[in-house]
Amino acid sequence: MPNTQSIDECQEELLHYNINFQLELEIGSGSQGRVYKAYHPKTGNRYALKKVNITHPCTVDEATILNEFRHAHIIHLVRFWILEDRALVMLLELCDCDLYTFIKNHDMSEFAPVFAPQILSAVDNMHSYGLMHRDIKTPNIMISSVGNQIKIGDFGSARVMSEYERGDSSPYTAVVTTIYYRPPEILFGERDYTTKIDIWSVGCVLAEMVLGSPLIRATTEVEAILTITRLVGTPDETSWPGCLKLPHFNPSIPKFPGNWAFRGLTNTDVVSSLARAALVAFPGLRPTAHELLHGIETFVGTPPTPIMPRVKRERSE
């Protein structure tokens, strides 16, 4: 159900629950909630206040994850409230803009090699705890107002791998990740996927920083598959063992050898090379975030390693 609440109605509801933050303006919106720029009347400190309708038991998981994660390049959750099981309100650190907007307005040749290790450091840290973000994309990567620091946000789709937590392999939903950043295994209907889905999305983000626009521009899954196969080659049982058994794999897909020049990703810089390394169709051959991070450290130095407590959750949807 779309959120049609006005900013004044939202302000009134917050005050009803003694959430004493003043809303200034709306800075983001979606089908289930909105994000506002807000400040505390006494301190004057400004934050991003996100209010999400609770339409599924997993909605509150975003707050649970962010409340337990502590990482320099993951958006910081200051606190959260649950409004009688109707809405989740999160008070987050305020960032200037998202990476999608930043790319449109800046020459990324200077910023890409700085942002890349920050993104990889955060993803490596998530994956070390078995956490899949499942919606890594430039609009969900924020730029902090202090020192151009990357902050990965929007953990509404994130899940801890079931085998990591419970020792089994329950299938996950196949409807994850925005289509521009959706990996081929998801497009082919795989539901027993791993953290490698995030690696593909990271590869798309790195490529977008290099190209200045999304790498996989598609409006349908079929179009996305054709674009991917032209870029990295059409998989077969040799390059991707088991691909013929995937629910949506069609053996009649046109046979392409793969061509990075198809989308212009032929630069020899480190970020371009990392993007190509991450964009491997067969997830079993994709590098880990740790391996990619190691590949760029010699170029930009070693990012700090923040401490994050383990997240324990049960759901695998």
N, C-alpha and C positions, 0 to 999 in steps of 0.2 A: 504494500500500500504506500503510495507516494507521500512524502512529508510535505504538507501544505501549510504548516504552521508559520505564521509571520514572525519577524524578529521580536515584535512587541509581545506576542503571545508566548514566545519562548522565554523572554525575559520574565514575564509574570509567573510562568511555571517554575523557573529556577528560584525565584524569590519565595515562592510557596514552599519549596523544600529547603529554604535557608541556604541556598547556594548563592552567596553574595558576590557575584562577579557581574560587572556591567558589560553588556554586549555593545560593541561599537558598529560593526558591519559584518555582513556575510562574506566569507572569503572562499567558500567551496560548498558544493551540494551534490547529492546523489539521490538514488531512489529511496534509500532508507534513512537518510539523515543529512545534517548540514554542519558546516564548520564556520565558527564565528571568531573574529578578533575580539578579545575581551580583556578587561583589566580589573584589578582589585582596587576598589575605591580608596582604601586606606594606604596601601603601599604604592599604588600606581604601576605595579608590575603588570606587564602585558603577556597574554598567553593566547594559544589557539584553543577554543572550546568546541569540542565535537559532541553533538547530540545525535544518537542513533536509535531508531525504533527497534525494540526487541521483537523480532519476528521469528526467531529460531533460537534454540538453546545454546547454539555456538556463538551467538552474538556477543555474549559477555567474555568469550575467550580472548578477544583482542585486548581487553583491559587486563585480564589475567596474565597474558604473555608480557605485555609492556610493563606491568607492575613488577615482574620478576627479572626482566632483562635489564642489564646495565652495560651499555656499550657506547663508546664515543660516537659511533656513527649509526645509532638507532635512535629514533625520536624518543625523547624523554617524557614519560607520563608522570605528571606532578601528583595527581590524585584522580579518583573517579567516584561516581555515585550511580546507584541503580534506583530509578524512580518507580517504586511499586511494581516491578517486573514489566513496566511499559516502555521504559527508555533507559539507555545507558548514556551517561554524560562523562566525558573525559576531558581533563584539563591538561593540555600538552604544551611543551615548549613552542614558542612562536618562531617560525622561520620566514625568511623573506619571500621565497618563491620555490617552485618545484623545478626539477632538472629539465623537464620538457620546455618550460618557459625560458629557462636560463639558456638552453641550447639555441633557441630561436633568436636570442638577443645578444649573443656573445660569439666571438671567435674562439672555438674550443681547442685550438692548437695548444694554447697555454694551459687550459684548465683540465683537459682530458687526462693527461698523465698524472695530475694531482688527484682528481676525483676517482680514477680507476682503482687505486689501492685502497681507498677508503670504502668503496662499495664492496670490494672483495674481502676486506677485513671483516666487515659486518656479516656478510654472507657466510664466510668461513666460520665465524663464531656461532651463528645460528645452526649451521649444519653439524658442528661438533656436538651439539645437544640434540641432534635428530630432528630439528625443526625445519619444516618446509614453509617458505613464505607463500608461494603459489600465486603471487600477483606482483612480481617485480616488474616495474615499468617506470619510465621516466616521470610520469605524473605522480608516482608514489615515492619518489626520491626527492627529498626536500633539501634546500640550501639554507644553512643557518646564517643568521645575520652577523655572526661573529666568525671572522676568518674564513669565509667560504667553506664551511664544513658540511660534508654530506651527512644527511640524516634519513635513513630508510624508515618509511612509515607505512600506515594502513596495513595492519596485520589481521584484518577481518577474515581473510581466507586461510590464514596460517594454521598448520596442524603439525603435531609431533608424530613422527612415523610410528605406526602401530607396532611394528616388529621391534622398534627401539624401546618402546614402553612396556609391551605386553608379551613379547616373544612370539607373536603370530604375524600374519600378513593379510589383514582385512583389506578389501578393496576400498579405494577412495572414490570420491565423485570425479567424474571426467569433465565436469563443467568448471574449469578453473583457468586462470590466466587470460588476460586480454588478448584478443586474436593476433595483434601485431607481435606479441611476445610469447605466443603459445608454442610449446615444443612439439616436434612431429609425433612423439609417442602419444601425446594427449589428442592430437588431431586424428590419429589412427585408432583411438578408442581405448588405449591402455588405461587400466584402473589400478594396477599394482605397481605404481611408479615410485620413484625415490626422490631424494634431494637434487638429483641431476636435472629435474625439470627447471629448477632455479638457475642452473648453470646456463642452460639455453637462453633463458630470459636475460641473464646478465650479459651474455654474448650479444644479444640484440641491443641492449643498452649501450655497451661499449661501442658497437658499430654506429649507433645513432649519434654518439658524441663525435665520432670521426666524420660521418657523412653530413650531419646537420639536419637529418630527417630520419624517420623510422625505416629500418632495413626491410621489414616484411610488411608492405602496405597491402592489405587485403580486407575485403568486406565480407567474405564468406570463407568457410573452412576449406572448400575445394580450391578457391583462389590462393589461400595460404599454402596449401600443400603443393600446388603447382609452382608457386614462387620459391618455396624452400627447396624443392627438388631441382629446379633450374640452378639454384645457388650452390647447393652442396652435393648434388647428385641424387638420382633415384635409387633408393635402397633395394637390395635384394638379399637372399639368404646368405650370401657371402659377406657382404658389408654389414648386414644387420641380421644375425641369426634369430629366427623366430618371427620376423616381420610379417610373413605370410599368414600367421595365425592371429594377428591383431584384428579386432572386430571390424574396423573400418578400412583396412588396407585393401586396395584394389590393384590386383596384378596388372591391370591394363593401363596404369598410370604411364604417361609418356616417359621414355627412358632418356634421361639427361645425364651427362657425365659430370656435371658440376662446373660452375664458372663464377669465380668471385667478381670478375669484371661485369657480370650481369647487373650488379648493383653498385659497382664502383669501389668495392672494398679491396683495393689492390695496393694501398699504401704500405710502406715497409716500416712504419713507426711501431713502437711497442704496443700501443693500445689496439691498433689494427690487427697486429699479430695475435694478441690475446683474444680478440673477438673471433677471429677465424679458428683459433684453437678450441674455443668454447662451443662453436657452432658445428658440432658433429651430430649427424642424424641418429646414429645408434647410441643411446644413453650410456651403454656399458663402456664405450670408448671416450666419453667426455671426461676431461680432467676435473678434479675437484677444485673448489674455490681456493683451498690451501695451495695446490699446485700452481694455479694461475697467479696467486698472490706472490709466490716465490719467484715466478717468472718476471715480475715487474719490480721487485724490491731492489734489484741491482741498479735500476734506472732512476727510481725516485726515493730510495731509502726505505727503511723498515718502519711501518706504522706501529703505534703503540698497541699492546694487547690488553684490552680492558677485561675486567672480571665479570662473569655473568653466572648467577646461580642456576642450577638445573631446574627445568620446568617439568612438572609432572602432571599429565593430563590423560584422560581416557579416550576422548572421542577421536574417531578416525574418518569422519564423514568428509 
